[in-house]
Amino acid sequence: MSAIRWVLPYEVHPPQDGACIGYPTDWWFPERHAKGERARDFLVAKEICRECHVKSECLEYAISAQEMHGIWGGLSLEEREKVIRQRKKDGTLKLFTKIPITENL
Ligand code: SF4
């Protein structure tokens, strides 16, 4: 059976114990809400991220995995895209890659 395996460019994992644990996940995905709620959730989520002890790891994961939704490491997609553009210019962008593998599942 074939599967896809993520190949990590370096040791980065999605945060497991960030400051967002215990809060509604939807706050980090304000694009799911109506416009009024969107702005409020966005600001609350960013404020919680600001104090998070795994903020850097969270951001690196989202950039490397090319997360297209939500707030990660305190940055929205648009803000992450700026970082990605800069890293492309600098030649420092590292992305996860997917490779097809065959294994006994
Ligand atoms: S930086 Fe924000 S989204 Fe990432 S783990 Fe911390 S609180 Fe959660």
Residues whose N, C-alpha, C, O or C-beta is under 5 A from the ligand:
A	BS01	SF4	P15 G18 A19 C20 I48 C49 C52 V54 K55 C58 I71 W72 G73 G74
